[in-house]
Amino acid sequence: MTTNTGARLRSNVAARLERLPMTRYQRSLFAIIATAWFFDSMDLGIMTFVLGSIKTEFGLSTAQAGLLASSSFLGMFFGAAIAGMLADKFGRKPVFQWSMIFWGVGSLLCGFAQNVEQLMMFRILLGFGMGMEFPIGLSMVSEIVPAKSRGRYVAILEGFWPLGFIAAGILAWLTLPLIGWRGIFIALSVPAVFVFIVRRYVPESPRWLEEVGRTQDADRVTTQMEQRVIALTGGKPLPTPMVSADTGEKVNKRALFAELWRGVYAKRTVMLWALWFFALLGYYGLTTWLGALLQQAGYEVTKSVTYTIYISLAGIPGFIFSAWLLEVWGRKGTCVLMLVGSAIAAYVYGQVATAQAPVAQLIGAGLCMQFFMFGMWSVLYAYTPELYPTRSRATGAGFASSVGRFGSLLGPFAVGLILPMTGHTGVFTLGALSFAAAALIVIVMGVETKGKSLEEVSS
C-alpha cells in the first residue's frame, strides 16, 4: 500500500463523519452517553449534601471530613489516567461500560460501610469508575459529532453535571430524613444497570477503529451511521466527503503518552494540566464543602441542603450560556471569561458568608458563583479533547482529567485544614486565587479550536 493510499484510508472515516448532518440518530447516541454521565454526576455530587450528616454520625474533625470528601478524587486520579490509555488501546465502548460497573458497585458498598475507613475505601472505588467515565465520554461524543456542532454538544454533555448535581440535592432533600445517607448511596447504585443500554445501542468509535487499523470495522460502523442518517433525512443523498487535513504520516497505533510531549502537543499538555489542576482545586475545594459550611454557620441540615440546591440552579443557565458562547466567540475567550467570573464570584461569596449577610444576599452571591463555575466546566470538557489527535485523544483527555483530580483531591482536604484557621474568608479566597491562576494560564498558552475539524486541529 502506498503512503497516499494509506492517507486516504485513514482520512476516509473522518471525512465521511464530518459531512453528516445532525439527526435524531446522533442525538440519541449523545443522549445515551449523557444519561450515563448524569447518573455518574449524581454519585459524585451527593457528597456535597451528605458530608455534614456523615461528619456528625462518625464524629469527624474538619480535617477528617476533608479527607473523606477527597477520597473519591483519589480514585478519579487513577481512573482517569488508566482509562484514557485503555480506551486508546482497546476501544472507547468497553472501557466506558466498565466505568459504570465500578462506580455502581462502589456506590452500593458505600451504603454498607461500617466506619469511616471503609467509607473512604469504597468512595475511592466509586471515584475510580467516575474517573474512567469522564474522559471516555468526552472522546466518544467528540468523535461522533461533526465539527460544526461538536463544541455545543460537548458543552451540553458537561451540562448534565449541574443537572446531576441538582438532582442529587433534590434526592438528598427528599430522602435524607427517611433513609439516611446510606440509603441514598444504595439508591444511586441502581442506575449502573444502564450499562446494558450502552452495550446494545452505542457503537464503537469509527475514528478509533480506523486509527488502530481495523478499517473494515470502521467502514462497517460508518456505513451503518450513514444509512441511519439517510433514513432520517428522507433518503436525501449525503454531501461529497471533504478532503481531510490528515498529513498521511505513519501512525503509531499504541496509546502514546510520549506523544503528549511532542511538538505542539507539549505546550497544550502543559496548559491543560495546569488549567485542570487549578480549576478543579478551586471548584471542588468550594462545592464539596458548601453544605457543611452552611451547617457550620448555624443552618440546620434541611436548610443547608435547600440553600445549596437553590445556589446550584444557576448552573443550568451557566452551562447553556457557555455552550452558546463556545461556538459564537470561541473556546479560549469563553474559558477565560468563565474562570475570571468564577474567581470574582467566589471571593464575593466568601465575603458575604463571613459577614453573615441576609439569606437573599447569600443565595444571590452563590447563584453568581455557580453560574460561572458550571459554565467553566462546559469549556473544559469541550476544549480538552479537541487538542489531541484521535490515536491519543483519550490518553490526553484522561491525563488532563487525572491531574485535575489531583487538584480536586487536594482542594477539599486543604479546606478542612485551613477552615479552622482562616474561616470562610480564607476558604473562598483560596478558590478565587485558583481560578485566577487557571485563567492566566489559558491567556498565555491557550489556542483556539472553534470551527475546526479534529483532524485540522491535530495536523
C-alpha positions in Angstrom: 0.0 0.0 0.0 1.4 3.4 -0.9 1.6 6.2 1.5 -1.0 8.2 -0.3 -3.4 5.3 -0.3 -2.9 4.8 3.4 -3.6 8.5 4.0 -6.8 8.3 2.0 -7.9 5.2 4.1 -7.1 6.9 7.3 -8.9 10.1 6.4 -11.9 8.3 4.9 -13.9 7.9 8.1 -13.2 11.4 9.4 -14.3 12.9 6.1 -17.5 10.8 6.0 -18.4 11.6 9.6 -17.8 15.3 9.2 -20.2 15.6 6.2 -23.1 14.0 8.1 -25.9 16.4 9.2 -27.0 16.2 12.8 -30.1 13.9 13.1 -32.1 12.1 15.7 -29.7 9.2 15.4 -26.6 11.1 16.6 -28.6 12.9 19.2 -29.9 9.5 20.5 -26.3 8.3 20.9 -25.5 11.5 22.6 -28.5 11.1 24.9 -27.4 7.7 26.0 -23.9 8.8 26.8 -25.2 11.9 28.6 -27.6 9.9 30.7 -24.8 7.7 32.0 -22.9 10.9 32.7 -25.9 12.3 34.6 -26.1 9.3 36.9 -22.3 9.4 37.4 -22.5 13.1 38.3 -25.3 12.4 40.9 -23.0 9.9 42.7 -20.1 12.5 42.7 -22.3 15.4 43.7 -24.1 13.7 46.6 -21.2 14.1 48.9 -21.9 17.9 49.0 -25.3 17.2 50.5 -24.5 14.3 52.9 -21.0 15.3 54.2 -22.4 17.2 57.1 -24.5 14.2 58.2 -21.6 11.8 57.8 -19.4 14.1 59.8 -21.9 14.2 62.6 -22.5 10.4 62.6 -18.9 9.4 62.7 -17.8 12.4 64.9 -15.2 13.6 62.3 -13.0 16.6 62.7 -12.9 19.1 59.8 -9.6 17.6 58.7 -11.0 14.1 58.7 -14.1 15.3 56.8 -11.9 16.9 54.2 -10.0 13.7 53.8 -13.2 11.8 53.3 -14.5 14.3 50.8 -11.3 14.0 48.9 -11.2 10.2 48.8 -13.3 9.8 45.7 -11.0 12.1 43.8 -8.0 9.8 44.6 -9.9 7.1 42.8 -10.7 9.5 39.9 -7.0 10.4 39.7 -6.1 6.8 38.8 -9.3 6.0 36.9 -8.9 9.0 34.5 -5.3 8.2 33.7 -5.7 4.5 33.3 -9.0 4.7 31.3 -7.5 7.0 28.8 -4.7 4.6 27.9 -7.0 1.6 27.9 -9.5 3.4 25.7 -6.9 4.3 23.1 -5.7 0.7 23.1 -8.9 -1.4 23.5 -11.6 1.0 22.4 -13.9 3.6 23.9 -17.0 1.4 24.3 -15.7 -1.4 26.6 -13.9 1.0 28.9 -17.0 3.2 29.2 -19.0 0.1 30.2 -16.5 -1.0 32.8 -16.5 2.5 34.3 -20.3 2.2 35.0 -19.8 -1.1 36.7 -17.0 0.3 39.0 -19.0 3.3 40.2 -22.2 1.3 40.6 -20.5 -1.3 42.8 -18.6 1.4 44.7 -21.8 3.4 45.5 -23.6 0.2 46.7 -20.7 -0.7 49.0 -20.7 2.9 50.4 -24.2 2.2 51.8 -22.9 -0.7 53.9 -19.7 1.0 55.2 -19.4 0.3 59.0 -16.8 3.0 59.7 -15.2 6.0 58.0 -12.2 3.9 56.8 -14.4 1.6 54.9 -16.4 4.5 53.5 -13.2 6.1 52.3 -12.1 2.9 50.6 -15.5 2.5 48.8 -15.5 6.1 47.7 -12.1 5.5 46.2 -13.6 2.6 44.2 -16.6 4.7 43.2 -14.2 7.5 42.2 -12.1 5.2 40.1 -15.2 4.4 38.0 -16.2 8.0 37.7 -12.6 8.9 36.7 -12.8 6.3 33.9 -16.1 7.6 32.5 -15.5 11.3 32.1 -12.6 11.3 29.6 -14.1 8.4 27.6 -17.5 10.0 27.4 -15.8 13.1 26.1 -13.8 11.2 23.4 -16.9 9.3 22.3 -19.0 12.5 21.8 -16.1 14.3 20.2 -15.6 11.6 17.6 -19.2 11.1 16.7 -20.4 14.8 16.4 -19.3 16.9 13.4 -17.0 19.9 14.0 -19.8 22.4 13.4 -21.8 21.1 16.3 -19.1 19.4 18.4 -18.4 22.3 20.9 -22.0 22.8 21.6 -22.7 19.1 22.2 -19.7 18.5 24.4 -20.6 21.6 26.4 -24.2 20.3 26.7 -22.8 16.9 27.8 -21.0 18.7 30.6 -24.3 20.5 31.4 -25.5 17.1 32.7 -23.1 17.6 35.6 -25.0 20.5 37.1 -28.3 18.7 36.4 -26.9 15.6 38.2 -25.7 17.8 41.0 -29.1 19.4 41.4 -30.8 16.1 41.2 -28.5 14.8 43.9 -29.5 17.7 46.1 -33.2 17.1 45.5 -32.8 13.4 46.2 -31.0 14.3 49.5 -33.7 16.8 50.4 -36.5 14.3 49.8 -34.9 11.1 51.2 -32.1 12.1 53.7 -34.6 12.3 56.6 -36.2 9.0 55.6 -33.4 6.6 54.5 -30.2 8.5 55.6 -27.1 8.8 53.7 -26.6 5.0 53.5 -29.9 4.5 51.7 -29.0 7.3 49.3 -25.8 5.6 48.3 -27.6 2.3 47.8 -30.2 4.0 45.6 -27.6 5.7 43.5 -26.0 2.4 42.6 -29.1 1.2 40.7 -28.6 3.4 37.6 -25.4 1.4 36.9 -27.6 -1.1 35.1 -27.8 1.5 32.3 -24.6 -0.2 31.1 -26.8 -2.7 29.2 -28.3 0.2 27.2 -24.8 1.4 26.3 -23.8 -2.1 25.3 -26.7 -2.6 23.0 -27.1 0.8 21.2 -23.8 2.7 21.3 -21.3 1.7 18.5 -17.5 1.8 18.9 -15.9 5.0 17.6 -15.3 4.5 13.9 -12.4 7.1 14.1 -10.7 4.9 16.7 -11.3 1.7 14.7 -9.7 3.3 11.7 -6.8 4.6 13.7 -5.9 1.2 15.1 -6.0 -0.4 11.6 -9.5 -2.1 11.8 -10.5 -0.4 8.6 -13.2 -2.9 7.7 -14.9 -2.5 11.1 -14.5 1.3 10.8 -16.1 1.2 7.3 -19.0 -1.0 8.6 -19.8 1.2 11.6 -19.6 4.4 9.5 -21.8 2.9 6.8 -24.4 2.0 9.4 -24.3 5.5 10.7 -24.7 6.9 7.2 -27.6 4.6 6.5 -29.4 5.7 9.7 -28.8 9.4 8.9 -30.1 9.0 5.3 -33.2 7.2 6.6 -33.9 10.0 9.0 -33.5 12.7 6.3 -36.0 11.1 4.0 -33.4 9.4 1.7 -31.7 12.7 0.9 -28.2 12.0 -0.6 -25.3 12.8 1.6 -22.8 15.6 0.5 -19.5 14.5 -1.0 -16.8 14.0 1.7 -14.4 16.9 2.0 -10.7 16.3 1.7 -9.3 15.6 5.2 -6.4 17.6 6.7 -4.7 14.3 7.6 -1.0 14.5 6.7 -0.5 10.9 5.7 2.2 10.2 8.3 2.6 6.7 9.6 0.5 6.2 12.7 1.9 4.5 15.8 -1.1 2.5 17.0 -0.2 2.4 20.6 -1.7 4.8 23.2 1.1 7.3 23.1 1.7 9.0 26.4 5.0 10.2 24.9 3.1 11.9 22.1 1.6 14.3 24.6 5.0 15.8 25.0 6.0 16.1 21.3 5.8 19.2 19.1 2.8 21.4 19.6 1.2 18.9 21.9 3.8 19.5 24.6 2.6 23.1 25.1 -1.0 22.1 25.0 -0.4 19.4 27.6 1.3 21.8 30.0 -1.5 24.3 29.5 -4.2 21.7 30.0 -2.6 20.0 33.1 -2.2 23.4 34.8 -5.7 24.5 33.8 -7.4 21.3 35.1 -5.3 21.3 38.3 -6.2 24.9 39.4 -9.8 24.8 38.1 -10.6 21.6 40.0 -8.7 22.6 43.1 -10.9 25.8 43.3 -14.1 24.1 42.3 -14.1 21.0 44.5 -12.5 22.8 47.4 -15.6 25.0 47.5 -18.6 23.0 46.3 -17.8 19.8 48.3 -17.9 21.9 51.4 -20.9 24.2 50.6 -23.5 22.2 52.6 -21.2 21.6 55.5 -20.1 25.2 55.6 -23.7 26.3 55.8 -24.3 23.9 58.7 -21.2 25.2 60.4 -22.5 28.7 60.0 -25.6 27.6 62.0 -28.1 26.5 59.4 -29.9 23.2 60.1 -29.3 20.2 57.7 -32.5 20.6 55.7 -32.0 24.4 55.2 -28.3 23.9 54.2 -29.4 21.3 51.6 -32.2 23.6 50.3 -29.9 26.6 50.0 -27.3 24.6 48.2 -29.9 23.4 45.7 -31.1 27.0 45.1 -27.5 28.1 44.5 -26.8 25.3 42.1 -29.8 26.2 39.9 -27.7 28.9 38.3 -25.5 26.2 36.9 -28.2 25.4 34.3 -28.2 28.8 32.6 -24.4 28.9 33.2 -23.7 25.9 31.1 -26.3 26.8 28.4 -24.7 30.3 28.1 -21.2 28.8 27.9 -22.3 26.2 25.3 -23.7 29.0 23.1 -20.7 31.3 23.6 -18.2 28.5 22.7 -19.4 28.5 19.1 -20.1 32.2 18.9 -16.9 33.6 20.5 -14.6 30.6 20.8 -13.1 28.2 23.3 -10.2 30.3 24.6 -12.2 33.5 25.3 -15.1 31.7 26.9 -12.7 29.7 29.1 -11.0 32.9 30.4 -14.4 34.6 30.9 -15.8 31.8 33.0 -12.6 31.4 35.1 -12.4 35.1 35.8 -16.1 35.2 36.6 -15.6 32.2 39.0 -12.7 33.9 40.8 -14.6 37.2 41.4 -17.9 35.5 42.4 -16.1 33.1 44.8 -14.3 35.9 46.5 -17.6 37.9 46.9 -19.4 34.8 48.2 -16.7 34.4 50.8 -17.1 37.9 52.0 -20.9 37.6 52.1 -20.8 34.4 54.0 -18.3 35.8 56.5 -20.4 38.9 57.1 -23.4 36.6 57.9 -25.5 38.6 55.4 -29.2 38.0 54.9 -30.2 34.8 53.2 -31.1 36.6 50.0 -27.6 38.0 49.6 -26.0 34.7 50.4 -28.1 32.9 47.8 -27.6 35.7 45.2 -23.8 35.6 45.6 -23.9 31.8 45.4 -26.0 31.9 42.2 -23.4 34.1 40.5 -20.6 31.8 41.7 -22.3 28.6 40.4 -23.3 30.3 37.1 -19.6 30.9 36.2 -18.3 27.6 37.7 -20.6 25.4 35.9 -20.0 27.4 32.7 -16.3 26.8 33.3 -17.0 23.0 33.2 -18.6 23.2 29.8 -15.5 24.9 28.3 -13.1 22.4 30.0 -14.8 19.4 28.6 -15.4 20.9 25.1 -11.8 22.2 24.8 -9.7 19.4 26.1 -10.4 16.5 23.6 -10.0 18.9 20.7 -6.3 19.5 21.3 -5.1 15.9 20.6 -5.2 13.5 17.6 -7.6 10.5 17.6 -4.9 8.0 18.4 -4.1 9.7 21.7 -7.2 11.7 22.4 -8.5 9.6 25.3 -5.0 9.4 26.7 -4.6 13.2 26.6 -8.0 13.9 28.0 -7.6 11.2 30.6 -4.3 12.5 31.9 -5.5 16.1 31.9 -8.5 15.0 33.9 -6.3 12.9 36.1 -4.1 15.8 37.0 -7.3 17.8 37.6 -8.4 15.1 40.0 -5.2 15.7 42.0 -6.3 19.2 42.4 -9.8 18.1 43.4 -8.2 15.7 45.8 -6.1 18.4 47.4 -9.0 21.0 47.4 -11.4 19.6 49.9 -8.6 18.3 52.2 -7.0 21.8 52.1 -10.3 23.4 53.1 -10.6 21.0 56.0 -7.1 22.2 57.2 -7.4 25.9 56.7 -11.1 26.4 57.7 -10.4 26.4 61.5 -7.6 28.9 61.0 -9.0 31.3 58.4 -12.7 30.8 58.4 -14.9 31.2 55.3 -12.8 34.2 54.0 -9.6 32.1 53.6 -11.5 29.2 52.0 -13.1 31.3 49.3 -10.0 33.4 48.7 -8.1 30.1 48.0 -10.8 29.2 45.5 -10.6 32.7 43.8 -6.8 32.5 43.5 -7.1 29.1 42.0 -9.5 30.2 39.3 -7.4 33.3 38.6 -4.3 31.2 38.1 -6.1 28.9 35.7 -7.4 32.0 33.7 -3.8 33.4 33.4 -2.5 30.0 32.1 -5.2 29.9 29.3 -4.5 33.6 28.3 -0.7 32.8 27.9 -0.7 29.3 26.5 -4.2 28.6 25.1 -5.0 28.1 21.4 -8.3 28.5 19.6 -10.1 25.5 18.1 -13.5 26.8 17.2 -15.0 25.6 13.9 -12.1 23.3 13.0 -12.3 19.5 12.5 -10.4 17.3 14.9 -8.0 16.4 12.1 -7.3 20.1 11.3 -6.5 20.9 15.0 -4.2 17.9 15.1 -2.4 18.4 11.8 
